[in-house]
Amino acid sequence: MRKIFYRIHKYLAIIFFIPLIVIGFSGSLLVYKTEFDNLIMPNVVSVTPGGQRVKFDDMTRNINNTYINHEIVGWLINTDNTKSDRVYLIEHNDTQWKSIYIDQYTGKIMDKLKPHDSYLSDIILEIHDNLLLEQNGRIMVGILGLIMFFIGVSGFVIYNRFWINLFKLRFKNIAVAMTDIHKFIGVWASALLFIIGLTGSWWALNFLFKQAGQIDENFRINEKIYNKNLSIDELFEKSKIDFDGFIPYYISYPFYIDRNITFYGMNKNQNFLHHQYSNQVSYDKQSGKLIEIKNIENAKISDRFLSTFRKAHFGYYNEVTKFIWFLVGLTPFMLSITGIYLWLKRKK
């Protein structure tokens, strides 16, 4: 049985080690996406907190006057008040999402309108999400997550008495050192690699399990997509009244026929395992009437379970866990180097 698992472990690792390294390394960088953006484009993403935020309606008028024939489709409110808001737009009669950064304390637009995946960290995100191959790439990434899981399981079967030498690292010669390093990293990182691999696979492949709706391929957004007399500021404040303890962090504007205005955010009393967009408050795009409130704590068990995946995948619990997840993302590289060396050594 161990021989069978050894072959599974060996061939999966040899065949897929390059994309696994790419996925792991890009994932490590994304753990610190905010810090990475701040490092390479501080003039775009960093702001100086200065009292009250400018009203959404005032910033919206500024954006609409600057980018005529565009519709705002998303507004990201950064959880860090020293970071600028990010606003997503689609041009009339088009489908491509673009984005700008805006200083929420002055209303100043921080950068030119660009495709939403033009920034370096967004390109890294696309690599991690789909290897720049769009939907086919997402399927590949989902399969890679499962492969990472099976490589880990087979490794445990091969080293089924791993706890005996759990802390042993010998450096008698390079072969012994490579063997111990491979086992040491594999054992200590395996639990998180299982979690990261399975949560990543679900994110990549869940679109395959969603029931397909009626999609109008000819639909193009225009200025009539929702009632422009509605005040986003009023709805923003109303969401916090309608859902006691709700803190909005993302506004989803209608970008398709059946979409309404939805605020995504966190509940002050939610379980720490859930992410900051786990709860929703939706309003009718024409009348502004409340349609639905989704409190993650009252959701189905399956929805509550899936809501834990975001933090579990990136380690967004605290700064210590973020660093641990960052290191684990680098382990496919070290495991590949040591594993290939051991494979070549055995062949000789």
N, C-alpha and C positions, 0 to 999 in steps of 0.2 A: 504493500500500500504506500509506504514512504517513497518507493521508487517512482510510482505513478505521480505522486504529488511533487516529487523533485523535478520530473520532466515538465509538469504543468508550470511550476515555478520558473524553471529555467527558460523554457521557450516563450512564455508570455513576457517575461522580463526582457529577453534579448530582442524580440520582435518589436516591442512597444516602448523601449526605454527612452527613445528620443522624444516622442510626444508626451510621455509621462513627465520628463524633465521640464519640458516647455510649460505644461499645465501647472506643475508644482512651483516653478520659479515665478511664473506670472501671478500665481495665487499668493505667493509670499509678498510680492510687491503690492498687490491689491489690499492686503491687510493694512498697509500704511498708505492707502491711496490719498487720503486727505493731506497727510504730511508730505507725500511725494509731490502733490500739486502745489503745496505751499513752497516747496523747495525750488521747483522749476518755473513757476509763474506766480510769484508772490503779489505782483501788482494787479493780478486778475482776481485771485481768490481771497486775498486778505483785506479786511476792512477794520477801521477803528470804531468800536462801539461808541455811539454818541447820543445817548438818551433814547427817545422814542423812534421806532421804525417809521419810515415814510408809509403812508397809507397805500394799500394794494391798488386802489382805484387810481390814485395819482401816478404810481409807477406804471400802471397799465396804460394810462393815457400817453405817458412819455414813450413807452415801447411802441404803441400803436402809431404814434406820430413819426417815430424814427423808422419803423419797418412797416410801411404801408403795404396793404394786400397780404398781410400775414395774420395768423390767428395764434394766440397763446393756447397751448394744449397741456402744459404742465408747469408747476412752480414748486421748486425744491427749496424748502426753508431749512437752512443748515442748523443742525443741533448745536453747533459751536457758534456763538454770536460774534466771534472774530472772523468768521468766514462769510463770504458773500453768498447771496441767494443765486440759484441757477434757474433760468426760465427757458422753457422749451417752446418752439414755435414751428408752425408748418405754413408754407406759402400757399395762397389760394391756388386751387387746381393742381396741387402737388401732393405728394405723400411723404416726402423726406422730412424727418425730424431734424431741426437745427436748434442751437442754443446760444444764449448769452449769459454772462454773469452781471449781476447788478448789485450796487452797494445799497443795502436796505436802509441805511441811515441818511443817505443823501439823495438817493434816486438816480445816481450816476451809473450809466452803462459802462462796464469795466473793459469790455472787449468787443470786437466785431462779431456779427452773427456768422456762425460757422456750423457745418454739419455736426451733429451731436457726438460723433465719434472721431473728431479731428484732433483733439488734444492727446498728448502722449499717453496719459493714464487711461484714457478711453480706448485707445488702440490696444493697450495691454489688456484691458477688460474684454475687448472683442476677441483677442487671441485666447484668453482664458475661457471665454464663453463658447466660442465656436471655431477657433483656429482660423478666423477670417474666411470661413467657408459657409457662413450663414446657416440655413436650416440643416443642410447635410453635415456641416461642421458640428452643430449641436448634438446630432445623433452620434457622431464620432466621439465627442467629448463625454457623452453619457456612457457609451460603451467603455471608454478608457477608465471612467470612475469605477465601473464594475470590475474591469481587469485589475485595477489597483487593489480592490477588495479581495479578489481571488488570489492574487500574488501574496498578499498578506496572510490569508488563511492557509495557503499551501506552505508558506514559510513556517508558520506555527506547527504544522504537522511534521515538517522535516526536523525542526528543532523542538520536539515535543517535551524535552526536559530543559527548557530554556532557563528556568528559575535557578538551576544549580549554579550556572555561571553568569548570573544576571549582571554582576558588577565587575566581571573579569575582563581585563584588557591586557593582552600580552604582546610584547614587542620583541620576541626572540629573533624573528626574521620577518621579512615582508609578507610571506604567505600566512603565517600565524597572525600577524597584525591585521591583515586584510580580513581574515576569517572572523576574528573577534570584533573588529569594527563593524562588519556587516551584520553580525548577530546582535551586537549591542544596539546599533541604531534601529535595526528592524524591530527588535523587541520593545524598545522604549517608545518608538514612534507609531507602532502598529495600531494601537487603539484609536488614536486620532486620525490616522490614515484611513481606517475603516469608516469613521464618521464622516470625514471629508469626502471620501470617495462615494459613499452612498448618498449623502445629501447633494453632492454635485451632480450625480447621475439623475436624481429626481428632478432637479432644476432643469437639467438639459433635456430630459426626455418626457416631462409631464405633459407637454403639448400634444404628444401622441395619444394621450388618454383622455383628452378633453373632447367633449362632444362638439362637433363642428356645427357652427351656426350658419345662418343665411348671410353670406358676405356679398355685398354689392361691389364688384371689382371696378365699376365705373364711378364709384363715389369719390368726389373731391371736395375738400373742405372749403367753405366760404364764410362770409361775414354773418350769415344767417344761422350759423350752427347753434347759437344760443341767444337768449334775450340779453342784449347789452345794457339794458336799463337795470339789471340786477347788480347790486353792490357786493363785490367779493368781500369787502371789509365787514359788511353787515352779516353775510353768511359765515364768515370766519368766526366772528364773535358769537353768532347764533349756535354754531357747532359746539362751542364750549358750554353753552347753556343747555342745549338739548341733550348733551352727553356729559354729565357731571364728571370732572376729572380728566377730560379729554384735552390733549395737547397736539394740535395739528402740525405736521412737518412736511406734508406734500399736498398740493392742490391739483387734482386731475380735472382739467377742463374737458368739455365734450370735443372729441376729435373724430367721432364717428356717429352715425345716425342714432343709434340706440344708447349712446353714452350721456350721462348727466354730470352735474358738478359734484365731485366727491372729494372729501377731505380725508387724508390718511394720517394717522398719528398714533400716539401711545396713550394709554390710560395710566394715570398716576398710581393706580393700585394693581397694575398688571404684574404677573409673574416675571421675574427678571430674565427668564429664558426666552421670552418673546421679544421681537425686535420693535423698533420705534414706528413702524408703519402697520402694525398688526390690527389696528382698529379703524373703522370707517364710519363716516357720516355723509349721506348722500342727499342732494336737493335737486328738485326738478329744474331742468335747464331753462324752462320758459316761465314758470310761476315762482320758483324759489321755494316751493313747499317741501317740507321734510318728507323724504321717501323712505329712508331706512337708516337704522343705526346698527352697526355690527361691533359688539363688544367681545373681544377675543376670549375673555374669561367665561362668557356664556355660550361660546360656540361649541360645535360638536367636538368630540374627543379627537377625531381625525384632523380637524382644522387646527385645533390647539397644538397637536403634535407637529403638523407641518409648519406651524408658525415658529417653532423653535429652530428650524433648519438654518435660517440666515445667520444667527449668532453662532450656531454649532459649526457652520462651514468656515467662517472667518475668525472665530474666537473673540467676537466683540463683547466680551463680558467686562474686562478691565484691561489695563495696560500690561499686566503680567501675562494674561492669557493671550493677548494679541502677539506678544513676543514669542511665546511658545508656539503658537500656530505659524508664525513667520518662520521659525526654525524648522518645523515639521514640513513646511512646503519645500524646503531645500533638501530634504532627505532623499527624494527620488534620485537626485544627482549623485549623492554619496553612495547610496545603495547600488546604483548602476555601475559606478566606477569600481567599487569593491567586488560586486557580483560578476562583472565581466572579467576582471582579473582572475577570480577563482575559477571561472568556467574555462578560461584559456589555460590556466595552470593544470586543470584536470585533463584537458585534451592532450597536453604534452605527456 
